[in-house]
Amino acid sequence: MVNDAPARIPERFEEISASVNLSKDATLEELKQAATAHLANWELPRHWEVV
């Protein structure tokens, strides 16, 4: 699930946060690396939560 939230710093309007359910063989770091490879920097979640 991806959500937006009010930014903590005035330069940003909103920040993206992601709540993810990882498979047994995946890590959060691998997911972040894959997201970085496919998304522009401004599209990447600033906050990640494993649920």
C-alpha positions in Angstrom: 0.0 0.0 0.0 1.3 3.4 -0.9 0.1 6.5 1.0 0.9 10.2 1.0 1.3 12.3 4.1 1.9 15.9 4.8 5.6 16.6 4.5 7.7 17.5 7.5 9.7 20.1 5.6 8.2 23.1 3.9 9.9 22.4 0.5 7.8 19.3 0.0 4.0 19.3 -0.2 3.6 15.6 0.6 5.8 12.6 1.2 5.2 9.1 0.0 5.2 6.2 2.4 4.9 2.5 1.6 3.6 -0.4 3.7 4.7 -3.7 2.3 4.2 -7.4 3.0 7.5 -9.1 1.9 7.7 -12.7 0.7 9.8 -15.1 2.7 12.8 -14.8 0.2 12.7 -11.0 -0.2 14.2 -8.3 1.9 13.3 -4.6 2.3 16.7 -3.6 1.0 16.1 -5.6 -2.2 12.7 -4.0 -2.7 14.2 -0.5 -2.2 16.9 -1.3 -4.7 14.4 -2.5 -7.3 12.2 0.6 -6.7 15.3 2.8 -7.1 16.1 1.1 -10.4 12.6 1.7 -11.9 11.3 4.9 -10.3 12.4 8.5 -10.4 13.8 9.8 -7.2 10.8 12.0 -6.5 8.5 8.9 -6.9 10.3 6.8 -4.3 8.7 6.4 -0.8 10.5 8.4 1.9 9.1 6.1 4.6 8.9 2.3 4.5 7.0 -0.1 6.8 7.0 -3.9 6.7 3.7 -5.3 7.8 
